[in-house]
Amino acid sequence: MTHISKTIPLSGKINPPIIFFGSEEFSLYSLSSLVEAGFNVSAVVTKPDTPRGRGHALTEPAVKHFARKHNIPVWQPASLNELSPLIEPTQPAIGVLVSYGRIIPESLLEAFPLGIVNVHPSLLPKYRGPSPIESAIANRDNKTGVTIMRLEKSMDTGPIYAQFPYALDGTETRPELYETLGQIGAQTLVSLLADILDGTLMPTEQDHDAATYCALLSKKDAYLDLSRLTPGEAEARVRAHLGFPRSRVKVGTYDLIVLKSHGVMTKKTPLDLECANGAFLSIDTLIAPSGRTMSADEFLRGYSLT
């Protein structure tokens, strides 16, 4: 992970205990930046370890591994009702939440005098919900960004401290944009948090009438219905879903995972697939049924489509 170079002077600023909530790789950018900047992260709340892989070995969240290395207590409650007796002795002024993956109940929000600050990877009120990065790519937006907001009980509706826009050029993939916005979010959070803590910076209400929403992605979102998509729309989904759920198409009898593609006007190979407007999505790189990643030429040499 690339760290952001920064120096945030805390002298003269209050530096009370902070509880950090996060579970995903995206969370780690903000957690590590807070620690490196000298903020007093007194505990990390994350999801329980999850079984992964063929052996179903328990895998701990990345933030847990980082917290242990820095001697920060880690709490992994199965139920958020378990948190109140843990938080109370810590007496935190504020919480920070970045991709925790659970709705925080109002009773828990009230445990923090200054509330919980959230890093959200969209320009709210656009793309409230769990897949804003994928939605920005799939919808071929020309910009996205990061919002620093105060959490409310309703999803992504809280007032905004600041936003940082980021221009998109139409080539971004999901993993690339996650890293970029993770770093931008961490840098913006760290630059604002001292002013939030001492009351210098106050949030402003969102324009709720302008809100749009995005849904949680699942494996069913992987399959590309090319009869309903133009090549540009399909190619954008390939980039948006890289990593998960990974775009799939049926070619002959083969179920292929598409990693890279582009649009063409005429069909030259069996991997040029007709789309809604009569043009074609041309597959460049794929994962074959064998599980091997290969180019289109390699696939056509090794698999029969007749």
Order of alpha helices (4+ residues) and beta strands (2+ residues): beta-alpha-beta-beta-beta-alpha-beta-alpha-beta-alpha-beta-alpha-beta-beta-alpha-alpha-beta-beta-beta-beta-beta-alpha
